[in-house]
């Protein structure tokens, strides 16, 4: 099982990772904002992640780390 870590302090909520996830497991947090004033990306179901790294590759801020 892969583990996705999102650095919410760096994330600017652009949504590129949300669009890149083939299993639609990422979403922008609606319930909180980070220190920069953005809704950061968040993982909705870690157990379903295959570790394809599409989200990390698409992230322009290098805010996502994928561990397999």
N, C-alpha and C positions, 0 to 999 in steps of 0.2 A: 504494500500500500504506500502511495506517495504522500508526502506531507508538504503542503503549500504554506508558506509564511509570507504575509503581506506587511510591509513596513508602512503602517498607516500615517506616520509622520512625514513620509516622503510622497505618498500617493496624492495626486491632484484630482482624482476622480474623473479622468478623461473617458473611462469606459471601454478603452481598447481591449483590455483583458476580458471584459465581460463578453464582448462580441467575438473574441478569438476562441473562447472555451467551447470545444465541440460537444461537451455534455451539459452545457449551460449551468455550471455549478458556481459561477461567480455572479455577484450583484453589487450594486453600489448601496452602501449602508444608508437607510432612510432615517434611522433613529439617532444618529450622532454625526458630528463633524470633527475633523482633525484640527490641529492648531493653525493650519493654513486657511481654514474656513471651507474645506471641501468635504463632500461625502466620499469617504474612501471605499475602495473595493473590499469585499468580504467574501469568504468561502461559505456557501450555503450547506454543503454536505461533503465533508472531507473524506468520508468512507467511499464515495463513488469516484474519486479522482484517480485517473489512470497514470498521472505523471507525464503527460505528453509534452509539457513545457510550452505549449502555445501561448499561454498567458504571460509567462516570463519573457518570451521572445518578443511579444508585442508591446510590453511595457516600456514607454519612452523614458521613464524615471528610474528604471531598474529597482523597483520597489517590491518585486516578487522573487522569492527563492523557492525552488522546487528540490525536495530531497526524495530520493527513491530508496 
